[in-house]
């Protein structure tokens, strides 16, 4: 079963930003620099019961308090919006604003996190140094997601080797930059599912070293964290965004493997290149194609959905980030072959046997697996809950009755 961790409370807003986004780019192998602010942060407050967090606070902390309680900051950024998966990262820097301290220069490290974690609705009062009661989905000293998932080690799971170290003294801006940070971000771009971000790790060997940093939700936009990334691209980088009828619940989509094919724009529309990848919860998949710059039909295949084509051939360019959105209008698909569901247009679900139409054969396969209580990653699981049941049968029956089929030029 694929587990979805809803980490960003602004999921819907981000989705609509994504639908409008075109990656910035320029001429062959030129460098592009982006400033990324979409992300999340939190603090691990030393607490034997794992009840304390600050997922929506204006600050996060690193170091040790006067009573010698440890604070560890967590920070990660949403990279998929701004960086093509084909990108080669050439420079990375993280700028934070430190707004409160009682100590002089103390080293603050960035350590790569090894587990995913959350920031929910907890919001500590006052100066926020003591945190507040954790909410469901928050990271705590014991939990990656309160109160269902745990760190292997209390206080977080992170690399023993710092990715960057910087002395932090008085109030002001501080910028971390290193070759190891470039490697970290490159790995997250190549494999987005491993992007757990960094721990902001302060001096923990003496009391009174804690540093307070302004968070993504700080009242001052100018004080919020900024990740600056410079990259180059030398392939077609295509972010294809779509919703799968059965997998879309109105808030997010169950991630699953999508196969994206570039096809010749003229008959017989032969496939030129196919890539596949795991979609994100916004319904998008980022692929790198070695094909030359040109016009292509974009086709998308999913294990139990109708093959769907772009309305027209699309100009795709090497050394540039391209984006194609199916779900904002029915006519983004050839033949307007999509269904409107919960505010977005979705590709049709139910083609279990992948023959290009939803019919009685598909219904029979689902009914048989449902009768046998089959579960797991199976084609007859049409709504992505890892179970063949009446909910899947209902989708298939409805689309079969409406004679849903593949539409191509």
DRENDO-1510 file (C-alpha; in Angstrom, 1 decimal, always signed):
<recs>
REC; n; res; u; v; w
REC; 1; UNK; +0.0; +0.0; +0.0 .
REC; 2; UNK; +1.3; +3.5; -0.9 .
REC; 3; UNK; +1.0; +5.7; +2.2 .
REC; 4; UNK; +0.3; +9.4; +1.6 .
REC; 5; UNK; +1.7; +11.8; +4.1 .
REC; 6; UNK; -0.1; +15.2; +3.7 .
REC; 7; UNK; +2.7; +17.5; +4.8 .
REC; 8; UNK; +1.7; +20.8; +3.3 .
REC; 9; UNK; -1.5; +22.5; +4.7 .
REC; 10; UNK; -1.7; +24.5; +1.5 .
REC; 11; UNK; -2.1; +21.5; -0.8 .
REC; 12; UNK; -5.0; +22.9; -2.8 .
REC; 13; UNK; -3.3; +26.3; -3.3 .
REC; 14; UNK; -0.1; +24.7; -4.4 .
REC; 15; UNK; -2.0; +22.5; -6.9 .
REC; 16; UNK; -3.5; +25.6; -8.6 .
REC; 17; UNK; -0.1; +27.3; -8.6 .
REC; 18; UNK; +1.3; +24.2; -10.3 .
REC; 19; UNK; -1.4; +24.3; -13.0 .
REC; 20; UNK; -0.3; +27.8; -14.0 .
REC; 21; UNK; +3.4; +27.1; -13.8 .
REC; 22; UNK; +5.9; +27.0; -16.6 .
REC; 23; UNK; +9.5; +26.3; -15.6 .
REC; 24; UNK; +11.9; +29.1; -16.4 .
REC; 25; UNK; +14.7; +28.4; -18.9 .
REC; 26; UNK; +16.9; +29.7; -21.6 .
REC; 27; UNK; +19.4; +28.7; -24.2 .
REC; 28; UNK; +21.4; +25.4; -24.3 .
REC; 29; UNK; +23.1; +24.6; -21.0 .
REC; 30; UNK; +22.6; +28.1; -19.7 .
REC; 31; UNK; +22.0; +28.3; -15.9 .
REC; 32; UNK; +18.7; +29.1; -14.3 .
REC; 33; UNK; +18.5; +30.3; -10.7 .
REC; 34; UNK; +15.3; +30.0; -8.6 .
REC; 35; UNK; +14.4; +31.2; -5.1 .
REC; 36; UNK; +12.1; +28.6; -3.5 .
REC; 37; UNK; +10.0; +29.5; -0.5 .
REC; 38; UNK; +7.2; +26.8; -0.6 .
REC; 39; UNK; +8.1; +24.3; +2.0 .
REC; 40; UNK; +7.5; +23.4; +5.7 .
REC; 41; UNK; +9.3; +23.5; +9.0 .
REC; 42; UNK; +8.9; +22.5; +12.6 .
REC; 43; UNK; +10.9; +22.1; +15.8 .
REC; 44; UNK; +11.6; +18.9; +17.8 .
REC; 45; UNK; +11.3; +19.9; +21.4 .
REC; 46; UNK; +13.0; +17.5; +23.8 .
REC; 47; UNK; +10.1; +15.7; +25.4 .
REC; 48; UNK; +10.1; +12.2; +26.8 .
REC; 49; UNK; +6.4; +11.9; +26.0 .
REC; 50; UNK; +6.6; +13.2; +22.4 .
REC; 51; UNK; +3.7; +15.6; +23.0 .
REC; 52; UNK; +5.2; +18.9; +21.9 .
REC; 53; UNK; +5.4; +20.6; +18.5 .
REC; 54; UNK; +5.0; +23.9; +16.7 .
REC; 55; UNK; +4.0; +23.1; +13.1 .
REC; 56; UNK; +2.3; +26.4; +12.4 .
REC; 57; UNK; +4.4; +28.7; +14.5 .
REC; 58; UNK; +6.3; +31.8; +13.3 .
REC; 59; UNK; +9.7; +30.3; +14.5 .
REC; 60; UNK; +11.7; +27.2; +14.8 .
REC; 61; UNK; +14.7; +26.5; +17.1 .
REC; 62; UNK; +18.1; +24.8; +17.2 .
REC; 63; UNK; +20.4; +24.4; +20.2 .
REC; 64; UNK; +20.0; +24.0; +23.9 .
REC; 65; UNK; +17.9; +26.1; +26.3 .
REC; 66; UNK; +19.2; +27.4; +29.7 .
REC; 67; UNK; +17.5; +24.4; +31.5 .
REC; 68; UNK; +19.4; +22.3; +29.0 .
REC; 69; UNK; +16.5; +21.1; +26.9 .
REC; 70; UNK; +17.4; +20.3; +23.3 .
REC; 71; UNK; +15.7; +22.0; +20.3 .
REC; 72; UNK; +16.2; +20.7; +16.8 .
REC; 73; UNK; +14.8; +22.5; +13.7 .
REC; 74; UNK; +13.3; +20.7; +10.7 .
REC; 75; UNK; +13.0; +22.3; +7.2 .
REC; 76; UNK; +12.2; +21.1; +3.7 .
REC; 77; UNK; +11.2; +22.7; +0.5 .
REC; 78; UNK; +8.8; +21.7; -2.3 .
REC; 79; UNK; +11.2; +21.4; -5.3 .
REC; 80; UNK; +9.0; +19.9; -8.0 .
REC; 81; UNK; +7.4; +23.2; -8.7 .
REC; 82; UNK; +10.6; +25.1; -9.6 .
REC; 83; UNK; +13.2; +22.5; -10.6 .
REC; 84; UNK; +12.8; +20.1; -13.6 .
REC; 85; UNK; +13.7; +16.5; -12.7 .
REC; 86; UNK; +16.2; +16.5; -15.5 .
REC; 87; UNK; +18.1; +19.3; -14.0 .
REC; 88; UNK; +21.8; +19.2; -13.0 .
REC; 89; UNK; +22.2; +21.2; -9.8 .
REC; 90; UNK; +25.2; +23.5; -9.8 .
REC; 91; UNK; +24.7; +25.6; -6.7 .
REC; 92; UNK; +22.6; +25.6; -3.6 .
REC; 93; UNK; +22.2; +28.0; -0.7 .
REC; 94; UNK; +19.8; +28.3; +2.3 .
REC; 95; UNK; +19.1; +31.7; +3.8 .
REC; 96; UNK; +17.6; +31.9; +7.3 .
REC; 97; UNK; +16.9; +34.8; +9.5 .
REC; 98; UNK; +17.9; +34.3; +13.1 .
REC; 99; UNK; +15.7; +36.5; +15.4 .
REC; 100; UNK; +16.5; +35.7; +19.0 .
REC; 101; UNK; +19.4; +34.4; +21.0 .
REC; 102; UNK; +21.4; +34.9; +24.2 .
REC; 103; UNK; +24.6; +33.3; +23.0 .
REC; 104; UNK; +27.5; +34.5; +20.8 .
REC; 105; UNK; +28.8; +32.6; +17.8 .
REC; 106; UNK; +27.7; +28.9; +17.9 .
REC; 107; UNK; +27.9; +26.4; +15.0 .
REC; 108; UNK; +24.6; +25.5; +13.4 .
REC; 109; UNK; +24.7; +22.5; +11.1 .
REC; 110; UNK; +22.4; +21.2; +8.3 .
REC; 111; UNK; +22.0; +17.5; +8.6 .
REC; 112; UNK; +20.2; +15.4; +5.9 .
REC; 113; UNK; +17.0; +13.8; +7.4 .
REC; 114; UNK; +16.4; +10.1; +6.8 .
REC; 115; UNK; +12.7; +9.9; +7.4 .
REC; 116; UNK; +9.7; +12.0; +6.3 .
REC; 117; UNK; +8.0; +14.2; +8.9 .
REC; 118; UNK; +5.1; +16.6; +9.3 .
REC; 119; UNK; +4.0; +20.1; +10.3 .
REC; 120; UNK; +0.4; +20.4; +11.3 .
REC; 121; UNK; -1.7; +23.0; +13.0 .
REC; 122; UNK; +0.1; +23.3; +16.3 .
REC; 123; UNK; +1.0; +27.0; +17.1 .
REC; 124; UNK; +3.0; +27.7; +20.2 .
REC; 125; UNK; +2.2; +30.9; +22.1 .
REC; 126; UNK; +4.5; +33.8; +23.0 .
REC; 127; UNK; +8.1; +33.5; +22.0 .
REC; 128; UNK; +7.4; +29.8; +21.1 .
REC; 129; UNK; +10.4; +28.4; +22.9 .
REC; 130; UNK; +8.4; +25.8; +24.8 .
REC; 131; UNK; +6.2; +24.6; +22.0 .
REC; 132; UNK; +2.6; +23.5; +22.5 .
REC; 133; UNK; +0.5; +20.4; +22.3 .
REC; 134; UNK; +1.2; +18.5; +19.1 .
REC; 135; UNK; -1.7; +18.1; +16.6 .
REC; 136; UNK; -2.3; +15.1; +14.4 .
REC; 137; UNK; +0.4; +15.0; +11.7 .
REC; 138; UNK; +3.0; +17.0; +13.6 .
REC; 139; UNK; +6.6; +16.0; +14.1 .
REC; 140; UNK; +7.6; +15.6; +17.8 .
REC; 141; UNK; +10.7; +14.3; +19.7 .
REC; 142; UNK; +9.3; +10.8; +19.3 .
REC; 143; UNK; +7.0; +11.1; +16.2 .
REC; 144; UNK; +7.5; +11.7; +12.6 .
REC; 145; UNK; +3.7; +12.2; +12.4 .
REC; 146; UNK; +1.9; +12.5; +15.7 .
REC; 147; UNK; +0.8; +10.2; +17.0 .
REC; 148; UNK; +0.9; +7.3; +14.5 .
REC; 149; UNK; +4.5; +7.2; +13.1 .
REC; 150; UNK; +7.8; +7.3; +15.0 .
REC; 151; UNK; +11.4; +8.2; +14.5 .
REC; 152; UNK; +13.7; +5.2; +14.9 .
REC; 153; UNK; +15.7; +7.3; +17.3 .
REC; 154; UNK; +14.1; +9.8; +19.7 .
REC; 155; UNK; +15.1; +13.3; +18.5 .
REC; 156; UNK; +15.0; +12.4; +14.8 .
REC; 157; UNK; +16.8; +10.3; +12.3 .
REC; 158; UNK; +19.5; +12.2; +10.4 .
REC; 159; UNK; +22.9; +11.9; +8.8 .
REC; 160; UNK; +25.9; +11.7; +11.2 .
REC; 161; UNK; +27.8; +14.0; +8.8 .
REC; 162; UNK; +26.8; +17.6; +8.4 .
REC; 163; UNK; +25.9; +18.9; +4.9 .
REC; 164; UNK; +27.0; +22.4; +6.0 .
REC; 165; UNK; +28.2; +24.2; +9.1 .
REC; 166; UNK; +28.0; +27.9; +9.8 .
REC; 167; UNK; +28.7; +30.0; +12.9 .
REC; 168; UNK; +25.5; +31.9; +14.0 .
REC; 169; UNK; +26.0; +34.8; +16.3 .
REC; 170; UNK; +23.7; +37.9; +16.7 .
REC; 171; UNK; +20.3; +38.7; +15.1 .
REC; 172; UNK; +20.5; +38.7; +11.3 .
REC; 173; UNK; +20.5; +36.7; +8.1 .
REC; 174; UNK; +22.8; +33.6; +7.7 .
REC; 175; UNK; +23.4; +31.6; +4.5 .
REC; 176; UNK; +24.6; +28.0; +4.3 .
REC; 177; UNK; +26.3; +26.9; +1.0 .
REC; 178; UNK; +28.3; +23.7; +0.3 .
REC; 179; UNK; +29.1; +21.0; -2.2 .
REC; 180; UNK; +27.2; +18.5; +0.1 .
REC; 181; UNK; +24.1; +20.6; -0.1 .
REC; 182; UNK; +24.3; +20.4; -3.9 .
REC; 183; UNK; +24.4; +16.6; -3.6 .
REC; 184; UNK; +21.5; +16.6; -1.3 .
REC; 185; UNK; +19.3; +18.7; -3.5 .
REC; 186; UNK; +20.3; +16.7; -6.6 .
REC; 187; UNK; +19.3; +13.5; -4.9 .
REC; 188; UNK; +15.9; +15.0; -4.0 .
REC; 189; UNK; +15.3; +16.2; -7.5 .
REC; 190; UNK; +16.2; +12.8; -9.0 .
REC; 191; UNK; +14.1; +11.0; -6.4 .
REC; 192; UNK; +11.4; +13.3; -5.0 .
REC; 193; UNK; +10.1; +10.7; -2.6 .
REC; 194; UNK; +13.4; +10.9; -0.6 .
REC; 195; UNK; +13.1; +14.7; +0.0 .
REC; 196; UNK; +12.9; +14.8; +3.8 .
REC; 197; UNK; +14.9; +18.0; +4.0 .
REC; 198; UNK; +17.4; +19.0; +6.7 .
REC; 199; UNK; +17.6; +19.1; +10.4 .
REC; 200; UNK; +18.9; +22.5; +11.6 .
REC; 201; UNK; +21.2; +21.2; +14.3 .
REC; 202; UNK; +22.6; +23.6; +16.9 .
REC; 203; UNK; +25.2; +23.3; +19.7 .
REC; 204; UNK; +24.0; +20.8; +22.2 .
REC; 205; UNK; +27.0; +20.5; +24.5 .
REC; 206; UNK; +26.3; +23.5; +26.7 .
REC; 207; UNK; +23.2; +25.3; +28.0 .
REC; 208; UNK; +21.9; +28.6; +26.6 .
REC; 209; UNK; +23.0; +28.0; +22.9 .
REC; 210; UNK; +19.5; +27.9; +21.3 .
REC; 211; UNK; +19.0; +30.1; +18.2 .
REC; 212; UNK; +15.5; +31.1; +17.1 .
REC; 213; UNK; +14.9; +31.2; +13.3 .
REC; 214; UNK; +11.9; +32.7; +11.5 .
REC; 215; UNK; +9.7; +30.1; +9.8 .
REC; 216; UNK; +7.7; +30.0; +6.6 .
REC; 217; UNK; +4.8; +31.4; +8.4 .
REC; 218; UNK; +6.5; +34.4; +9.9 .
REC; 219; UNK; +4.6; +37.7; +9.7 .
REC; 220; UNK; +7.5; +39.2; +7.8 .
REC; 221; UNK; +7.7; +37.8; +4.3 .
REC; 222; UNK; +11.3; +39.1; +4.1 .
REC; 223; UNK; +12.4; +37.0; +7.1 .
REC; 224; UNK; +11.0; +33.6; +5.8 .
REC; 225; UNK; +13.4; +30.8; +4.7 .
REC; 226; UNK; +14.6; +30.9; +1.1 .
REC; 227; UNK; +16.4; +28.0; -0.7 .
REC; 228; UNK; +18.3; +29.3; -3.8 .
REC; 229; UNK; +19.1; +26.7; -6.4 .
REC; 230; UNK; +21.0; +27.1; -9.7 .
REC; 231; UNK; +20.7; +24.4; -12.3 .
REC; 232; UNK; +21.1; +23.5; -16.0 .
REC; 233; UNK; +19.0; +21.2; -18.2 .
REC; 234; UNK; +20.0; +19.4; -21.4 .
REC; 235; UNK; +17.0; +17.2; -22.1 .
REC; 236; UNK; +13.2; +17.7; -22.6 .
REC; 237; UNK; +11.9; +18.0; -19.0 .
REC; 238; UNK; +8.2; +17.5; -19.0 .
REC; 239; UNK; +5.9; +17.8; -16.0 .
REC; 240; UNK; +2.6; +16.2; -16.9 .
REC; 241; UNK; -0.3; +16.9; -14.5 .
REC; 242; UNK; -3.6; +15.0; -14.6 .
REC; 243; UNK; -6.1; +13.5; -12.2 .
REC; 244; UNK; -7.2; +9.9; -12.3 .
REC; 245; UNK; -11.0; +9.6; -11.7 .
REC; 246; UNK; -10.9; +6.8; -9.1 .
REC; 247; UNK; -7.8; +8.1; -7.4 .
REC; 248; UNK; -8.9; +11.8; -6.9 .
REC; 249; UNK; -10.8; +12.6; -3.7 .
REC; 250; UNK; -11.2; +16.3; -4.2 .
REC; 251; UNK; -8.1; +17.2; -2.1 .
REC; 252; UNK; -5.3; +15.0; -3.4 .
REC; 253; UNK; -4.6; +12.1; -5.7 .
REC; 254; UNK; -3.3; +8.7; -4.6 .
REC; 255; UNK; +0.2; +8.5; -6.1 .
REC; 256; UNK; +0.7; +5.8; -8.7 .
REC; 257; UNK; +2.9; +4.9; -11.7 .
REC; 258; UNK; +2.1; +6.8; -14.9 .
REC; 259; UNK; +3.6; +6.1; -18.3 .
REC; 260; UNK; +4.0; +9.2; -20.5 .
REC; 261; UNK; +4.7; +8.8; -24.2 .
REC; 262; UNK; +5.8; +11.3; -26.8 .
REC; 263; UNK; +4.2; +10.5; -30.2 .
REC; 264; UNK; +4.9; +11.7; -33.7 .
REC; 265; UNK; +2.4; +14.6; -34.6 .
REC; 266; UNK; +1.5; +13.1; -38.0 .
REC; 267; UNK; -0.3; +9.8; -38.9 .
REC; 268; UNK; +0.3; +7.1; -37.9 .
REC; 269; UNK; +1.4; +8.9; -34.7 .
REC; 270; UNK; +4.1; +6.5; -33.9 .
REC; 271; UNK; +5.6; +6.5; -30.4 .
REC; 272; UNK; +8.9; +8.3; -30.2 .
REC; 273; UNK; +9.9; +7.8; -26.6 .
REC; 274; UNK; +8.2; +6.6; -23.4 .
REC; 275; UNK; +9.1; +7.3; -19.8 .
REC; 276; UNK; +7.3; +6.4; -16.6 .
REC; 277; UNK; +7.4; +7.6; -13.0 .
REC; 278; UNK; +5.5; +7.8; -9.8 .
REC; 279; UNK; +3.0; +10.7; -9.7 .
REC; 280; UNK; +2.8; +13.1; -6.8 .
REC; 281; UNK; -0.3; +13.9; -4.8 .
REC; 282; UNK; -1.0; +16.8; -7.2 .
REC; 283; UNK; -1.4; +14.2; -10.0 .
REC; 284; UNK; +1.8; +15.2; -11.7 .
REC; 285; UNK; +4.8; +13.2; -13.0 .
REC; 286; UNK; +8.1; +14.6; -14.0 .
REC; 287; UNK; +10.0; +12.9; -16.8 .
REC; 288; UNK; +13.2; +13.5; -18.8 .
REC; 289; UNK; +13.2; +12.7; -22.5 .
REC; 290; UNK; +16.2; +12.4; -24.8 .
REC; 291; UNK; +14.1; +13.3; -27.9 .
REC; 292; UNK; +15.0; +16.4; -29.9 .
REC; 293; UNK; +13.0; +19.6; -29.6 .
REC; 294; UNK; +9.8; +19.3; -31.6 .
REC; 295; UNK; +6.0; +18.9; -31.6 .
REC; 296; UNK; +4.6; +15.8; -30.0 .
REC; 297; UNK; +1.3; +14.4; -29.0 .
REC; 298; UNK; +1.5; +13.5; -25.3 .
REC; 299; UNK; -0.2; +10.3; -24.2 .
REC; 300; UNK; -0.7; +9.0; -20.7 .
REC; 301; UNK; -1.3; +5.4; -19.6 .
REC; 302; UNK; -2.2; +4.2; -16.1 .
REC; 303; UNK; -2.7; +0.6; -15.0 .
REC; 304; UNK; -6.6; +0.7; -14.9 .
REC; 305; UNK; -7.5; +4.0; -16.7 .
REC; 306; UNK; -8.3; +5.0; -20.3 .
REC; 307; UNK; -5.3; +6.0; -22.4 .
REC; 308; UNK; -5.5; +9.7; -22.8 .
REC; 309; UNK; -4.0; +12.0; -25.5 .
REC; 310; UNK; -3.3; +15.7; -25.5 .
REC; 311; UNK; -5.7; +17.7; -27.5 .
REC; 312; UNK; -3.1; +18.8; -30.0 .
REC; 313; UNK; +0.6; +18.2; -30.6 .
REC; 314; UNK; +2.7; +20.2; -28.1 .
REC; 315; UNK; +6.0; +22.0; -28.7 .
REC; 316; UNK; +8.5; +20.5; -26.3 .
REC; 317; UNK; +12.0; +22.0; -26.0 .
REC; 318; UNK; +15.3; +20.7; -24.8 .
REC; 319; UNK; +17.1; +22.8; -22.2 .
REC; 320; UNK; +13.7; +24.1; -21.0 .
REC; 321; UNK; +11.1; +23.0; -18.5 .
REC; 322; UNK; +7.8; +22.1; -20.1 .
REC; 323; UNK; +4.4; +21.6; -18.4 .
REC; 324; UNK; +1.2; +20.1; -19.7 .
REC; 325; UNK; -2.0; +20.2; -17.6 .
REC; 326; UNK; -4.9; +17.9; -18.4 .
REC; 327; UNK; -7.2; +18.6; -15.5 .
REC; 328; UNK; -8.1; +22.3; -15.8 .
REC; 329; UNK; -10.3; +21.7; -18.9 .
REC; 330; UNK; -12.0; +18.8; -20.7 .
REC; 331; UNK; -10.6; +20.0; -24.0 .
REC; 332; UNK; -7.0; +19.5; -22.8 .
REC; 333; UNK; -7.6; +15.8; -23.8 .
REC; 334; UNK; -8.2; +14.7; -27.4 .
REC; 335; UNK; -11.9; +14.4; -28.0 .
REC; 336; UNK; -12.5; +16.1; -24.6 .
REC; 337; UNK; -12.3; +12.6; -23.3 .
REC; 338; UNK; -12.3; +13.4; -19.5 .
REC; 339; UNK; -14.8; +13.3; -16.7 .
REC; 340; UNK; -15.5; +16.3; -14.3 .
REC; 341; UNK; -15.2; +15.2; -10.7 .
REC; 342; UNK; -14.9; +17.4; -7.6 .
REC; 343; UNK; -13.7; +20.5; -9.3 .
REC; 344; UNK; -11.3; +19.0; -11.8 .
REC; 345; UNK; -11.3; +17.1; -15.1 .
REC; 346; UNK; -10.0; +13.5; -14.7 .
REC; 347; UNK; -9.0; +10.7; -17.0 .
REC; 348; UNK; -11.5; +7.9; -17.0 .
REC; 349; UNK; -10.9; +5.0; -14.6 .
REC; 350; UNK; -12.0; +1.4; -15.2 .
REC; 351; UNK; -10.1; +0.0; -18.1 .
REC; 352; UNK; -8.8; -2.9; -16.1 .
REC; 353; UNK; -7.7; -5.1; -19.0 .
REC; 354; UNK; -6.2; -2.1; -20.9 .
REC; 355; UNK; -7.9; -2.8; -24.2 .
REC; 356; UNK; -9.0; +0.8; -24.7 .
REC; 357; UNK; -12.5; +0.7; -23.4 .
REC; 358; UNK; -14.5; +0.2; -20.2 .
REC; 359; UNK; -16.9; -2.7; -20.6 .
REC; 360; UNK; -18.5; -5.8; -19.2 .
REC; 361; UNK; -15.1; -7.6; -19.2 .
REC; 362; UNK; -13.6; -5.0; -16.9 .
REC; 363; UNK; -16.7; -5.2; -14.7 .
REC; 364; UNK; -16.4; -9.0; -14.5 .
REC; 365; UNK; -12.7; -8.8; -13.4 .
REC; 366; UNK; -13.6; -6.4; -10.6 .
REC; 367; UNK; -16.6; -8.4; -9.5 .
REC; 368; UNK; -14.5; -11.6; -9.3 .
REC; 369; UNK; -11.7; -10.0; -7.3 .
REC; 370; UNK; -14.2; -8.3; -5.0 .
REC; 371; UNK; -16.0; -11.6; -4.4 .
REC; 372; UNK; -12.7; -13.1; -3.4 .
REC; 373; UNK; -11.8; -10.1; -1.2 .
REC; 374; UNK; -8.6; -9.6; -3.2 .
REC; 375; UNK; -6.3; -6.8; -2.0 .
REC; 376; UNK; -2.9; -5.3; -2.7 .
REC; 377; UNK; -1.5; -3.6; -5.8 .
REC; 378; UNK; -3.9; -5.1; -8.3 .
REC; 379; UNK; -5.5; -3.8; -11.5 .
REC; 380; UNK; -9.0; -4.2; -10.2 .
REC; 381; UNK; -8.3; -1.6; -7.4 .
REC; 382; UNK; -9.8; +1.3; -9.4 .
REC; 383; UNK; -9.8; +3.8; -6.5 .
REC; 384; UNK; -6.4; +3.2; -5.1 .
REC; 385; UNK; -7.3; +1.9; -1.7 .
REC; 386; UNK; -5.5; -1.5; -2.3 .
REC; 387; UNK; -8.8; -3.4; -2.2 .
REC; 388; UNK; -11.2; -4.7; -4.9 .
REC; 389; UNK; -14.7; -4.0; -3.7 .
REC; 390; UNK; -18.1; -2.4; -4.5 .
REC; 391; UNK; -16.6; +1.1; -4.8 .
REC; 392; UNK; -14.4; -0.1; -7.7 .
REC; 393; UNK; -17.3; -1.9; -9.3 .
REC; 394; UNK; -19.4; +1.2; -9.1 .
REC; 395; UNK; -16.9; +3.2; -11.1 .
REC; 396; UNK; -16.4; +0.5; -13.7 .
REC; 397; UNK; -20.2; -0.1; -14.1 .
REC; 398; UNK; -20.9; +3.6; -14.6 .
REC; 399; UNK; -18.2; +4.1; -17.2 .
REC; 400; UNK; -19.2; +0.9; -18.9 .
REC; 401; UNK; -22.8; +2.1; -19.2 .
REC; 402; UNK; -21.6; +5.3; -20.7 .
REC; 403; UNK; -19.5; +3.5; -23.3 .
REC; 404; UNK; -16.2; +5.1; -22.2 .
REC; 405; UNK; -13.4; +4.4; -24.6 .
REC; 406; UNK; -10.0; +5.6; -25.8 .
REC; 407; UNK; -10.1; +8.5; -28.3 .
REC; 408; UNK; -7.2; +9.1; -30.6 .
REC; 409; UNK; -6.5; +11.2; -33.7 .
</recs>
